[in-house]
Amino acid sequence: MVSKIKVDEIESSQSGGSVAHNSPMTFKGYTTTQINALSGMSAGDTVYDSDLGTIKVYNGESWNAMSGGTFGFTASWLVVAGGGGGATAWNSNNRGGGGGGAGGYRSSYNSESSGGGGSSENALSLDFDTAYAVQIGAGGSGGSGGYFSDGTKGTDSQFASITSLGGGASGDAANIHDGGSGAGAAYNEGAGAGTANQGYAGGGRNTGGNYTGGSGGGAGAVGVYGPNRSQSAVAGGAGITSYISGTGVERGKGGGSRTGGTGTVNRGNGGEGREGTGAYSGGSGIVIIRYTTADVGSYTASGLTVSSSQSGSDTILQITAGSGQISWSS
């Protein structure tokens, strides 16, 4: 029995013939990182990528996979949490109702930035036939009316290992101001802080009479300091425009002070702060997943509201409500 044969070349015994393999042929296996670190390779060299479950061939310049990953696929994503609610003023003389902070904003699509000045994150490698948790964060409620009424924080949104934090709420209660983006200052409290790589802080306010609250922080900018009531209303911090859905949509705007109304559904915007009447609620969040259509067979979702569309060679799933699971087949 021969256990090993060392040769430089195998050739058919007859001209133009082929060499048959009666048993499986195994290529040397490496991780993706190890393959990328190989040196001295020649065009035609072939290895097995154990991370992706596919054969790769070196073409003289780079390694190229012979198929998509057989264990799963790679997906870009956008995860936006629910925006925080605005507050009503302390009293008729001290008009401090601040705007709610935008929901946390995290993105991996096409080098688009995440919130709070954060860079684009890494796409996710997803396994087939594996259920991934998804939650769409609700917007926080606005102060219910009259004076001295706090908003509530937005709810977190989640996709797999990615969680974006709900936007901070404006008001005087403890532990409500900070969030994905921070709420605008109201009453005696300062502005809320945003979360790194998710959103910015809210705007401050003057504690004297007749000053309005600050506006909420957004994914793309800090909230605005609250002006005197005789001055114009101030909008919340700007959001970020993403093209992951196929068209440009701005999401993650902070709630204004005396302007802006209710945060837009599925954009994670903060709610408007008001002066002695009911303040406005934040908008709900969204999860968007984008991947190459040819890499995936189909998806199954439970407990979620999902819409599917195509853009070129990509499938785009927009999950707009619910708390449940999603999985894909090969």
N, C-alpha and C positions, 0 to 999 in steps of 0.2 A: 504493500500500500504506500503510495506516494503522498506525503503530507504537504509538500511545498515544491513548486517549480519556479525557478527564477530565470526569466527570459526578457529580452528587450523588445521582441516583436512576435506576434502570432499571425500566421498566414495560412490561408486555405491550401489544401494539398492539390487542388486543381485550379487552373487559371480561371478567374472570374467567379469562383465559388464563394460561399459564405462560411463563416465559422458559427456553428450552432452551440448554444449553451443549454445543456440539459438540466441544469440546476440554477437557482437564483444567483444573480451576480450582484455582489455587494461592493459599493463604492465606499471609500474612506469617509467617515462621518466627522463633521466639525460643527461647532456652534456658529451662528452668524458672525459673531465677533471674531472667532478664530479664523474663519474664511477671509474676512476683510483684512486680517493681519498677515496672511500668507504672502511670501515673497518668492521671486525666482520662478514664477509660473509661466507656462507657455500656452499659446492659443490651443484650445481643444482639451485642456486639462479639465477633469470632471470630478466633482465631490458631491457628498450628500449633506444638506443643511439640516441638522437635527432639530433646530429651533422651529423651522418652517415646514419640515417634512417634505422637502422637494429637492430634486437634483439641480445643481448649478454647474454651468460650463463657463470657463474663462475664454473670452474672445480675443485675448491679446491686450485688452485695455481694462476690462472690468468683468466681474462675476455677474452672470445672468441666470435667473431662475427659469427652469423649464416648465413651471406651472405656478399657479397661485399657491399660497400656503395650504397644505392639505389638512392641517389641524384646525384651521380657522381662517380669519381674514382680518384686515386692518380697516378701522373706521375712524373718520374724523367726527368731531362732536362739538356742540355748543350747549352749555347747561346754564340756564338763567333762573334764579330763585324769585320768589314773590317779593314785591316791593312793600315797604312799610307804610303805615297809615299816618296822616297828618294830625295835628292837634288843633284844638280851639284855643282862644286867647285866655289869659288869666282873668281879666275883667275889662270893662269897656274903656278904661283909661290906659291899660297896659297890654297892648294888643300883640301878644307874643306867640300866636299859633304858628309853629314851624312846619315845614314840609317833611314828608317821610323819605327815608333813604331808598335808593334803588336796590333791587335784589342783586345778590352776588352774580358776577358775570365771568365765566371761564370758557375758553375757546381753544381748539386745536386746529381749526380749519385754515389751510392755505396761508399760514404765517400771520393770520389776523391776531391782533393783540387781545389779551385778556383784560379785565377791568383793573382799575387802580394803577395803570401804567405797566401792568405785567405783560410779559412776552407771551407769544403763542405757546401752548403746551404740546405734549406729545400725543399723537394719535394712539388709540387703544388697539391692542391685539386681542381679538375676541375668538373664543373657541366655539365651534359648532356644537349644537345640541346641549348648550349650557344656558341656564336661565339667569338673566341679569336683572337686578332690582332697578326699578325706575319710580321716581316720585316727582310729581309736578307741584311746586310750592304755591300755596294760595297767597293772595295779597292780604296784608294786614288791614284791619278796619280803621276808619278815621274816628276822631273824637265825636261822640254821639250828639253833641249839641250844647248850646249855652256856653258858659265859660269854664275854664279849667278842666277840660276833658282830654285825656290822653288818647293817642292812637295805639295800635298794637303792631308788633313786629310781623314782617312777612315770614312765610314758612320756607324752609330749605327745599331745594330741588336736588335730585340725585340721579345719576346714571352710572351703574357699575361702581367703580372705585372713585368716581368724581362726585363731589358734593359742593354746591354753591349755597352760601348762607343767606337767609332771608334778610331783607333790608331793615335797618333800624327804624323805630317809631319815634315820632316827636311827642314830647310831653314831659311831665315832672316826676313820673314814677321811676324807680330804680331799675337798672338793667334792661332798658328798652331802647336806648339810643344808638348803641353800636350794632353793626351788622355787616352784610356784604358791602353796602355803602351806608355811611352814617346819616342819621336824621339831622334836620336843621334844629338849632337851639330854640327852646320855648320856655316861658316862665323863668324860673331861676336856674335851670339846667344849661350847661354848655352844649355845644354841638357834639353829635355822635361821631365815633371813629369808624372808618371803613376797614376792610380786611385786605391784607396784602394780596395782590394778584386777583382781586375781585372787584374792588370799588374804592371810591374816595370818601373823605369825611364830609359831613354836612357843614353848612354855613353858620356862623355865630350870630349873636344879636346884642344890641345895647339894652341894659337892664332898666333904663329910664322909661317913663311913661310915653305912650304913643309910638313906641317902636314895635315893628312887626317881628315875627320870628324869622330865623334864617331858613333858606331853602335846603332841601335834602341833597346829599351827595349823589353823584351818578357814576356809572362805570367809567366814563371818560373825563370827568372833571369834578372838582370840589364844588360844594354848594355855595350859594351867595350869601353874604352877610345881610342880615335883616335891616332894612332902611326905616326911616321915620315914616309914619303912616301917611304923611302928606306927600311922600314920594311914590314913584311908580312901584308896582308889585314886582317881585323878582322871581325868575324861573329857576328851576332846579338845575343841578349839575348835568352836563351833557351825557348822553349815552354813547354807545359805539355802534357803528353801522357794520353789519356782517352780510356776506353774500353766500353763506352756506346753504340758504334755501333756494338759491337760483336768482334772486333779486336782492337788491340792497334794502335792508330793514334796520332802523335804529332801535335798539333795545337798551334797557337799563338807564333810563333818565330819572333824575331825582325829582321829588315832588316840589312844586313851587310854593311860595308864600303869597297867598291871595291870588294865585293864578295856576292854571293847569288842570284842575278838576280831578276826576278819578284816574288812577293809573291805568294805562291801556292793557287789556287782557292779553296774556301770553307775551308780554314785553318786559315784565318785571319792573315797571315804572313806579316811583313813589307817589303817594297821594298828597293833594294840596292841603296846606294849613289854612285855617280860616279865623275870622274875627267875631266870635260870639254866636256863630251859627254852626251847624254840623260840618266837620272837616271831612275830607275825602279819603277813600280807601286806596291802597296800593293795588297794582295790577298783578295778576297771576304770572308765574314763570313759564318756561318751556324747555324741552329737551329736543334737539335736532341731531340726527345721526346721518352721516353721508358716507357711502362706500361704493366701490366699483361693482356694478351690477353682475358682471360675469363671474365674480368671485363667490357669489352666494346663490343658493337655491331659492329659499323663501324664508319668511319670518313668521313667528307666532307670538301674539301678545295677549295677556290677560289682565283685566282691571285697568286698562289704559285706553285712551282715545288717540288713535294713530291715523295719520293720513300719509299716503305714499305718492311720490311723484318722481319723474325722471328729468335729469339735466345732462344732456350728452350721454356719456357712458356710465353715469352715476345714478344710483338710487338715493332718494332723500326721504327720510322718515321724520315727520314732525309729530311729536307727542305733546298734546295740549292739555290733558287732564288725566287725573287718576293716580293711583298708587298700585303697582303690580309688578309684573315681570315680562321680559321680552327675550326671545331666543331665535336662533337662526339655524337652518339646515344647509348642508353642502349641496 
